[in-house]
């Protein structure tokens, strides 16, 4: 992506309440834009350090982080966790709380979008910060989330562990099996929030019964990374202290696009609703992560 497309994809991951404060292409010099498009980020990094505008600083830091993540992912090289986290942290801590989008995902973690390109689906790219912590349990139905925790993605997913310990279990799921022990469900989301600031997702039974068999149990610690191909079934669990773990998470269509994604659930349930709180102040958790990552240095 060129600089302008990258900027647009970053800006859409800030809250709409601060949209008018976000920088446009006109706020960046020709040297910054030309350097970025030619793979030279020195001018952008200098700008991110010297600007006094918090939104220009935040966006600039985030661009630097995202570009590093994309380069590591697409080239298969090791991600510089310390440098990338420093940029992400600085992009989050400099702006008001209302500017950051943060919500509980269907798997019980806090999700903060950092970058999203969706103009052309064959170039789809979505990068988020994920945080697990026991303090988040109050915001969703943990039992239901665990019941519907084995799932697939429509895109190639990759996670880099920042903090804690992530267990990734992989599964073989067979349809038309005489040993069926579960059903496939699709997830539907509501488009708006209700009066108590909840986001609702509904798991609906497809009527397809399947046999689910675990085929791996993988443990990932900070600096490690793992991938999940589209349509592959897996389940991620945080085993960090007090449940605290965090990953940088990426979706990309470079591995193809699946028509549907599914979750696995009990055969005797036809529908299940999961309510999750939106717009959670993540300041405390982000500062916790920063304290831990700084200790790595």
C-alpha positions as CSV (number, residue, x, y, z in Angstrom):
1,X,0.0,0.0,0.0
2,X,1.2,3.5,-0.7
3,X,1.3,6.2,1.9
4,X,-2.2,7.6,1.3
5,X,-3.9,4.2,1.3
6,X,-2.0,3.3,4.5
7,X,-3.1,6.6,6.2
8,X,-6.7,5.9,5.3
9,X,-6.5,2.4,6.7
10,X,-5.0,3.7,9.9
11,X,-7.5,6.5,10.3
12,X,-10.6,4.3,10.1
13,X,-9.4,2.5,13.2
14,X,-9.9,5.6,15.4
15,X,-13.3,6.4,17.0
16,X,-15.6,8.4,14.8
17,X,-15.9,11.1,17.5
18,X,-12.4,12.2,16.7
19,X,-12.5,11.9,13.0
20,X,-12.2,15.6,12.4
21,X,-8.9,15.7,14.4
22,X,-7.1,13.0,12.3
23,X,-4.4,14.1,9.9
24,X,-5.0,14.0,6.1
25,X,-2.5,13.5,3.3
26,X,-2.0,17.3,3.3
27,X,-0.5,17.2,6.8
28,X,2.5,15.2,5.6
29,X,5.4,16.6,3.5
30,X,6.4,15.4,0.1
31,X,9.6,14.0,1.6
32,X,7.7,11.9,4.1
33,X,5.3,10.5,1.4
34,X,8.0,9.9,-1.2
35,X,10.3,8.3,1.4
36,X,7.6,6.0,2.7
37,X,6.6,4.9,-0.8
38,X,10.3,4.1,-1.5
39,X,10.7,2.1,1.7
40,X,12.5,4.9,3.6
41,X,10.8,5.8,6.9
42,X,13.4,8.2,8.4
43,X,11.4,11.3,7.6
44,X,8.2,9.8,9.0
45,X,10.0,8.7,12.2
46,X,11.5,12.2,12.7
47,X,8.1,13.7,12.1
48,X,6.5,11.4,14.7
49,X,9.0,12.4,17.3
50,X,8.8,16.2,16.7
51,X,5.2,17.0,16.0
52,X,3.3,18.4,18.9
53,X,-0.2,17.5,17.5
54,X,-1.2,14.3,19.4
55,X,-3.2,12.9,16.5
56,X,-0.5,13.4,14.0
57,X,1.9,11.8,16.4
58,X,-0.4,8.9,17.1
59,X,-1.1,8.2,13.4
60,X,2.6,8.5,12.5
61,X,3.7,6.1,15.2
62,X,1.0,3.6,14.2
63,X,2.0,3.8,10.5
64,X,5.6,2.9,11.5
65,X,4.3,-0.1,13.6
66,X,1.9,-1.4,10.9
67,X,4.6,-1.2,8.2
68,X,7.0,-3.2,10.3
69,X,4.3,-5.8,11.1
70,X,3.4,-6.2,7.4
71,X,7.1,-6.5,6.4
72,X,7.8,-9.2,9.0
73,X,4.6,-11.1,8.1
74,X,5.0,-10.9,4.3
75,X,8.7,-11.6,4.3
76,X,8.6,-14.3,7.0
77,X,11.2,-12.5,9.1
78,X,11.2,-12.0,12.9
79,X,9.2,-9.1,14.1
80,X,11.0,-6.6,16.3
81,X,8.5,-6.9,19.2
82,X,10.1,-4.2,21.4
83,X,10.3,-1.6,18.6
84,X,6.8,-2.3,17.3
85,X,5.2,-2.3,20.7
86,X,6.9,1.0,21.5
87,X,5.2,2.6,18.5
88,X,1.9,1.0,19.2
89,X,2.0,2.1,22.9
90,X,3.0,5.7,22.0
91,X,0.2,5.8,19.5
92,X,-2.3,4.8,22.1
93,X,-1.1,6.7,25.2
94,X,-0.8,10.1,23.6
95,X,-4.5,10.4,22.5
96,X,-7.7,10.8,24.6
97,X,-9.4,7.6,25.8
98,X,-12.4,8.4,23.6
99,X,-10.2,8.1,20.4
100,X,-9.4,4.4,20.9
101,X,-11.9,1.8,19.7
102,X,-11.9,-1.2,22.1
103,X,-14.4,-4.0,22.6
104,X,-14.7,-7.6,23.8
105,X,-14.4,-10.1,21.0
106,X,-16.5,-13.3,20.8
107,X,-13.6,-15.3,22.3
108,X,-13.4,-13.0,25.4
109,X,-10.4,-10.9,24.6
110,X,-10.2,-7.1,24.3
111,X,-9.7,-6.1,20.7
112,X,-8.2,-2.8,19.5
113,X,-8.2,-2.2,15.8
114,X,-5.0,-0.7,14.4
115,X,-5.2,-1.0,10.6
116,X,-7.9,-2.1,8.2
117,X,-7.8,-2.2,4.4
118,X,-11.0,-3.5,2.7
119,X,-11.4,-1.6,-0.6
120,X,-10.3,-4.6,-2.5
121,X,-10.9,-8.0,-0.9
122,X,-8.0,-9.7,-2.6
123,X,-5.8,-7.2,-0.7
124,X,-7.8,-7.3,2.6
125,X,-5.6,-6.6,5.6
126,X,-6.7,-6.2,9.2
127,X,-4.3,-5.8,12.1
128,X,-5.4,-5.6,15.8
129,X,-4.1,-5.6,19.3
130,X,-5.6,-8.4,21.4
131,X,-5.6,-8.5,25.2
132,X,-6.8,-11.2,27.6
133,X,-7.2,-10.5,31.3
134,X,-9.3,-11.9,34.1
135,X,-10.6,-8.3,34.8
136,X,-12.5,-8.5,31.4
137,X,-14.6,-11.5,32.5
138,X,-17.3,-9.2,33.9
139,X,-18.0,-7.9,30.4
140,X,-19.2,-11.1,28.7
141,X,-20.7,-14.5,29.4
142,X,-17.5,-16.6,29.9
143,X,-19.3,-19.9,29.9
144,X,-21.0,-19.3,26.5
145,X,-17.8,-18.0,25.1
146,X,-15.9,-21.1,26.1
147,X,-18.7,-23.3,24.7
148,X,-18.3,-21.7,21.3
149,X,-14.5,-21.3,21.4
150,X,-13.4,-23.7,18.6
151,X,-13.7,-21.8,15.3
152,X,-12.4,-21.1,11.8
153,X,-11.4,-17.8,10.1
154,X,-12.2,-16.7,6.5
155,X,-8.6,-15.4,6.2
156,X,-5.1,-16.4,7.0
157,X,-4.5,-15.4,10.6
158,X,-1.1,-14.8,12.3
159,X,-0.4,-13.8,15.9
160,X,2.7,-12.5,17.6
161,X,2.8,-12.9,21.4
162,X,3.7,-9.7,23.3
163,X,3.0,-10.8,26.8
164,X,1.9,-13.9,28.8
165,X,1.3,-17.4,27.4
166,X,-1.1,-18.4,24.7
167,X,-2.1,-22.0,24.2
168,X,-3.3,-22.7,20.7
169,X,-5.2,-26.0,20.1
170,X,-5.9,-27.2,16.6
171,X,-8.8,-29.6,15.6
172,X,-9.9,-31.9,12.9
173,X,-13.6,-31.5,12.2
174,X,-15.3,-34.1,10.0
175,X,-18.8,-33.7,8.6
176,X,-21.1,-36.7,8.0
177,X,-19.3,-38.7,10.7
178,X,-21.0,-41.6,12.5
179,X,-19.2,-40.4,15.6
180,X,-20.7,-36.8,15.6
181,X,-20.1,-35.0,18.9
182,X,-20.9,-31.4,18.0
183,X,-22.6,-29.1,15.4
184,X,-21.4,-26.4,13.2
185,X,-22.7,-22.9,13.9
186,X,-22.5,-19.6,12.1
187,X,-22.1,-16.3,13.9
188,X,-24.4,-13.3,13.2
189,X,-23.8,-9.8,14.7
190,X,-26.2,-7.0,15.4
191,X,-25.4,-3.7,13.7
192,X,-26.1,-1.4,16.7
193,X,-25.5,-1.2,20.4
194,X,-28.4,-1.5,22.9
195,X,-29.1,0.7,25.8
196,X,-26.6,-0.9,28.1
197,X,-23.8,-0.6,25.7
198,X,-23.6,-4.2,24.7
199,X,-22.8,-5.9,21.4
200,X,-24.7,-9.0,20.6
201,X,-23.6,-12.0,18.5
202,X,-25.9,-15.0,17.8
203,X,-24.5,-18.5,17.2
204,X,-27.0,-20.3,14.9
205,X,-26.9,-24.1,14.4
206,X,-26.5,-25.0,10.7
207,X,-27.9,-28.5,11.3
208,X,-24.6,-30.0,10.2
209,X,-23.3,-32.5,12.9
210,X,-19.6,-33.1,13.0
211,X,-16.9,-35.1,14.8
212,X,-14.4,-32.9,16.5
213,X,-10.9,-34.3,17.4
214,X,-8.0,-32.3,18.9
215,X,-4.8,-32.7,16.9
216,X,-2.4,-30.4,18.6
217,X,-1.6,-28.5,21.8
218,X,0.8,-25.6,21.2
219,X,2.3,-23.2,23.8
220,X,3.5,-19.8,22.7
221,X,5.5,-17.3,24.8
222,X,6.6,-13.7,24.1
223,X,8.5,-13.2,20.8
224,X,6.9,-16.3,19.3
225,X,4.4,-16.4,16.4
226,X,1.9,-18.8,15.0
227,X,-0.4,-19.0,12.0
228,X,-3.9,-20.4,11.3
229,X,-4.9,-21.0,7.7
230,X,-8.3,-20.1,6.5
231,X,-11.0,-22.8,7.3
232,X,-8.7,-24.5,9.9
233,X,-10.3,-25.1,13.3
234,X,-8.5,-23.8,16.4
235,X,-9.0,-22.4,19.9
236,X,-6.7,-19.9,21.7
237,X,-6.5,-19.8,25.5
238,X,-4.6,-17.3,27.7
239,X,-2.5,-18.8,30.5
240,X,-0.7,-15.6,31.5
241,X,-0.5,-14.4,35.1
242,X,-4.0,-13.3,36.2
243,X,-5.1,-14.3,32.7
244,X,-3.0,-11.4,31.2
245,X,-1.7,-12.2,27.7
246,X,-1.5,-10.0,24.6
247,X,-0.9,-10.6,20.9
248,X,-0.6,-8.5,17.7
249,X,-3.1,-10.2,15.4
250,X,-3.2,-10.1,11.6
251,X,-5.8,-11.1,9.0
252,X,-4.7,-11.1,5.4
253,X,-6.4,-12.4,2.2
254,X,-3.1,-13.4,0.7
255,X,-3.8,-17.0,1.8
256,X,-7.2,-16.9,0.0
257,X,-10.7,-16.1,1.3
258,X,-13.1,-18.7,2.7
259,X,-16.8,-18.2,1.8
260,X,-17.9,-18.8,5.4
261,X,-16.4,-19.2,8.9
262,X,-17.8,-21.5,11.6
263,X,-17.7,-22.2,15.3
264,X,-18.3,-25.6,16.9
265,X,-21.0,-26.0,19.6
266,X,-23.4,-28.5,21.3
267,X,-25.7,-30.5,19.0
268,X,-28.7,-29.9,21.3
269,X,-28.6,-26.0,21.0
270,X,-30.2,-24.3,18.1
271,X,-29.3,-20.7,18.9
272,X,-27.2,-18.9,21.5
273,X,-26.8,-15.2,22.1
274,X,-23.6,-13.7,23.6
275,X,-23.7,-10.1,24.9
276,X,-20.4,-8.2,25.2
277,X,-19.6,-4.7,26.5
278,X,-18.3,-2.2,24.0
279,X,-16.0,0.8,24.4
280,X,-13.9,-0.4,27.4
281,X,-11.3,1.9,28.8
282,X,-8.1,-0.1,28.1
283,X,-5.6,2.4,29.7
284,X,-4.8,0.2,32.7
285,X,-4.2,-2.9,30.7
286,X,-2.1,-1.1,28.0
287,X,0.1,0.4,30.7
288,X,0.5,-3.1,32.3
289,X,1.6,-4.5,28.9
290,X,4.1,-1.6,28.5
291,X,5.6,-2.2,31.9
292,X,6.1,-5.9,31.0
293,X,7.5,-5.3,27.5
294,X,10.0,-2.7,28.8
295,X,11.4,-5.3,31.1
296,X,12.3,-7.4,28.1
297,X,14.9,-4.8,27.1
